[in-house]
Amino acid sequence: MELKKGAPDFVIFLTVLLLLSIGIVMVFSSSQYAAFYQYQDSFYFLRRQFFNALVGIGAMIFVMKVNYQKLKGLAKPALIVSFVLLAILLIDGIGIERKGSVRWLGAGPLQFQPSELIKVTMVMYMAAFMSEKQHLMQSFTKGFLPPLGIMGAACALIMFQPDLGTALALAGTTFVMLWCAGARKTHMTLLAVAGIALILAAIVLEPYRMERLMAFWDPWKDAQDTGFQTVQSLLAIGSGGFAGVGLGASRAKTFYLPERHTDFIFSILSEELGFIGGAIVIILFLLFVWRGLKVAVSFPDSFGSLLAIGVTSMVGIQAIINLGVVTGSLPVTGITLPFISYGGSSLLFSLAGIGLLLNVSRYAGLDR
């Protein structure tokens, strides 16, 4: 079927640019003290994030302009490359270790996380597979099990790093895509039960995850140790009140709150910009999800529809996990807030994923 190409969806494009702009401002505000202390340069993280944003926007535009029909053919080889890169991390001495996790490949300033790449390539592959096998999606062995096995293998490799947050985001995205592709409710229920059991096992088998779970139930019980991160995050958010203490005036970022410009940047944003600033960011994410789902529903073929659902759910689920962690609604797990948090790999591949969504939106025929 020949699809008529139009302009990319302006609402998605504008929403992402607004989130990205807020992110750049907040990365500078939240990191300036740490940057000066570590590098004697208050602008260190700002410059790197600005460069990351430019590279990410370039990737987004490039992916957006790739011929739509070629995306399906590129999905499988791209996923294979992602698996190879994840497997390489298991070889001693090759991956780069930070804070007990081996998640990075590269050298010097040229480093990236294969787990961020596979989130995008997994969406591409799942959309291609499920659209081709849509008539078999209610079959457990022929339609449901193959994507489940591939997702499980990717999550297992990610857990070896270890990185529970990314594994949860990847599994959640696949779950949504399976549901939308027409998998049986009984199969989805079994998957949900098995997923919860595996998550509990992953927590119980790792003492530090068990400590995080206990701290989640009552972070104030051990506010100086296991509950420290959550307590400091809640204090920062609470200090912001309705209108915030003012941009740049955060106290939590002066070494009270760890991971202030990465996983917990929303805490600093809420402290400085208050309920108003936090609500604006959440509304922008909700607007993005709504528009992404509208593109998916409007798309005339299943591949494009599932691709839009995959990218939209990938960003939405990651945002939900991050916001749940910083507000004490979920146990602490390391995952960034899309487009807002500092991080080259996360920003680059998130924007590349948006390129896929914008590519699909050009053929969706929405009223603009």
Summary of the structure (lengths in Angstrom):
residues: 368
radius of gyration: 20.3
end to end distance: 22.7
largest distance: 61.7
contacts: 1294
relative contact order: 0.17
helix: 70%
strand: 4%
